[in-house]
Amino acid sequence: MHRGYIAIISAVLEASLEGAIKTAIMHRANLDSRQFNTYSEFLRERNLLETTDNNTRYKTTERGLSFLKNVHSMKNLLTKEK
């Protein structure tokens, strides 16, 4: 089963919460280099992800945290109640 772009974006942002280097994010989000470059550019353009330490580390921004909270809220709404 293929992941949708929302799941991939969430994985990148979650992997970057504390700040991380490219390879660590790629490993945690299960992305290759090309995919990472595409998604990181997309997220940086929308101020969801930022680079730090001379562009060697990536960190989720406040706006990215808000995105993650909204995604988690949507998942909770779609989960069956017991």
Contact map, one row per residue, 1 for C-alpha under 8 A:
1110000000000000000000000000000000000000000000000000000000000000000000000000000000
1111000000000000000000000000000000000000000000000000000000000000000000000000000000
1111101100000000000000000000000000000000000000000000000000000000000000000000000000
0111111100000000000000000000000000000000000000000000000000000000000000000000000000
0011111110000000000000000000000000000000000000000000000000000000000000000000000000
0001111111000000000000000000000000000000000000000000000000000000000000000000000000
0011111111100000000000000000000000000000000000000000000000000000000000000000000000
0011111111110000000000000000100000000000000000000000000000000000000000000000000000
0000111111111000000000000000000000000010001000000000000000000000000000000000000000
0000011111111100000000000000000000000000000000000000000000000000000100100000000000
0000001111111110000000000001100000000000000000000000000000000000000000000000000000
0000000111111111000000001101100000000001000000000000000000000000000000000000000000
0000000011111111100000000000000000000000000000011000000000110001100100000000000000
0000000001111111100000000000000000000000000000000000000000010000000100000000000000
0000000000111111111100011001100000000000000000000000000000000000000000000000000000
0000000000011111111100001000000000000000000000000000000001110000000000000000000000
0000000000001111111100000000000000000000000000000000000000110000000000000000000000
0000000000000011111100000000000000000000000000000000000000110000000000000000000000
0000000000000011111110000000000000000000000000000000000011110000000000000000000000
0000000000000011111111011000000000000000000000000000000011100000000000000000000000
0000000000000000001111111000000000000000000000000000000111000000000000000000000000
0000000000000000000111111100000000010000000000000000000111000000000000000000000000
0000000000000000000011111110000000000000000000000000000000000000000000000000000000
0000000000000010000111111111000000000000000000000000000000000000000000000000000000
0000000000010011000111111111110000000000000000000000000000000000000000000000000000
0000000000010000000001111111111110010000000000000000000000000000000000000000000000
0000000000000000000000111111111000000000000000000000000000000000000000000000000000
0000000000110010000000011111110000000000000000000000000000000000000000000000000000
0000000100110010000000001111111000000000000000000000000000000000000000000000000000
0000000000000000000000001111111100000000000000000000000000000000000000000000000000
0000000000000000000000000110111110110000000000000000000000000000000000000000000000
0000000000000000000000000100011111110000000000000000000000000000000000000000000000
0000000000000000000000000100001111111000000000000000000000000000000000000000000000
0000000000000000000000000000000111111100000000000000000000000000000000000000000000
0000000000000000000000000000001111111110000000000000000000000000000000000000000000
0000000000000000000001000100001111111111000000000000000000000000000000000000000000
0000000000000000000000000000000011111111100000000000000000000000000000000000000000
0000000000000000000000000000000001111111110000000000000000000000000000000000000000
0000000010000000000000000000000000111111111000000000000000000000000000000000000000
0000000000010000000000000000000000011111111100001000000000000000000000000000000000
0000000000000000000000000000000000001111111110000000000000000000000000000000000000
0000000000000000000000000000000000000111111111000000000000000000000000000000000000
0000000010000000000000000000000000000011111111111000000000000000000000000000000000
0000000000000000000000000000000000000001111111111100000000000000000000000000000000
0000000000000000000000000000000000000000111111110000000000000000000000000000000000
0000000000000000000000000000000000000000011111111000000000000000000000000000000000
0000000000000000000000000000000000000000001111111100000000001011000000000000000000
0000000000001000000000000000000000000000001111111100000000011111101000000000000000
0000000000001000000000000000000000000001001101111110000001111001000000000000000000
0000000000000000000000000000000000000000000100111111000001111000000000000000000000
0000000000000000000000000000000000000000000000001111111111100000000000000000000000
0000000000000000000000000000000000000000000000000111111111100000000000000000000000
0000000000000000000000000000000000000000000000000011111110000000000000000000000000
0000000000000000000000000000000000000000000000000011111110000000000000000000000000
0000000000000000000000000000000000000000000000000011111111000000000000000000000000
0000000000000000000011000000000000000000000000000011111111000000000000000000000000
0000000000000000001111000000000000000000000000000011111111100000000000000000000000
0000000000000001001111000000000000000000000000001111001111110000000000000000000000
0000000000001001111100000000000000000000000000001111000011111000000000000000000000
0000000000001101111000000000000000000000000000011100000001111111100000000000000000
0000000000000000000000000000000000000000000000111100000000111111100000000000000000
0000000000000000000000000000000000000000000000010000000000011111110000000000000000
0000000000000000000000000000000000000000000000110000000000011111111000000000000000
0000000000001000000000000000000000000000000000111000000000011111111100000000000000
0000000000001000000000000000000000000000000000010000000000011111111110000000000000
0000000000000000000000000000000000000000000000000000000000000111111111000000000000
0000000000000000000000000000000000000000000000010000000000000011111111100000000000
0000000001001100000000000000000000000000000000000000000000000001111111110000000000
0000000000000000000000000000000000000000000000000000000000000000111111111000000000
0000000000000000000000000000000000000000000000000000000000000000011111111100000000
0000000001000000000000000000000000000000000000000000000000000000001111111110000000
0000000000000000000000000000000000000000000000000000000000000000000111111111000000
0000000000000000000000000000000000000000000000000000000000000000000011111111100000
0000000000000000000000000000000000000000000000000000000000000000000001111111110000
0000000000000000000000000000000000000000000000000000000000000000000000111111111000
0000000000000000000000000000000000000000000000000000000000000000000000011111111000
0000000000000000000000000000000000000000000000000000000000000000000000001111111000
0000000000000000000000000000000000000000000000000000000000000000000000000111111100
0000000000000000000000000000000000000000000000000000000000000000000000000011111110
0000000000000000000000000000000000000000000000000000000000000000000000000000011111
0000000000000000000000000000000000000000000000000000000000000000000000000000001111
0000000000000000000000000000000000000000000000000000000000000000000000000000000111
